[in-house]
Amino acid sequence: MDSKPSFFEKLNAWARRSITLKLISIGILILLLLIPSSMIQSLIYERENIRDEAINEVSSKWGNSQTIGGPVLTIPYVFRETDDKGKTYISTRYAHFLPDDLNINGTLTPEKRYRGIYVVVLYNSVLQVKARSVFLISIRLIFPKAILFLKMPLYPLA
């Protein structure tokens, strides 16, 4: 008995041999799997933003990043200048001096703060600043009358 294959058997045989159908199926599966991948990527991006906001919030209340520097000594002095016509101008100028030696010693202790599920590390420090300058002795000998000691501003450590 010679039976003809049915339509479904022909379709099944074609699907097994067809490379085009296999490529289309793989393409559809790739596109379907991109959906959960993009959802996970979006969740990661959202959590990173929330983490950055938590760090900024805690840091702004505690104090943002700080830079430690040494003292700057500002000495006002009188400057006399004579132009071509012989007229003398007197102005106050400022000389800025940094220390010759600067030692900053300290201890840094980390402290954890929690904001939701996020941990923010803050740092406490106790610093000891020692500065030494030998330039002040020589400046007073060079300009004894030009320095305005009463107008010297005092700047705190930064």
Secondary structure, DSSP 8 states (H G I E B T S, - for coil): ------HHHHHHHHHHH-HHHHHHHHHHHHHHHHHHHHHHHHHHHHHHHHHHHHHHHHHHHH----------EEEEEEEEEE-TTS-EEEEEEEEEE--SEEEEEEEEEEEEEEETTEEEEEEEEEEEEEEE-SHHHHHHHH-TTTB-GGG-------
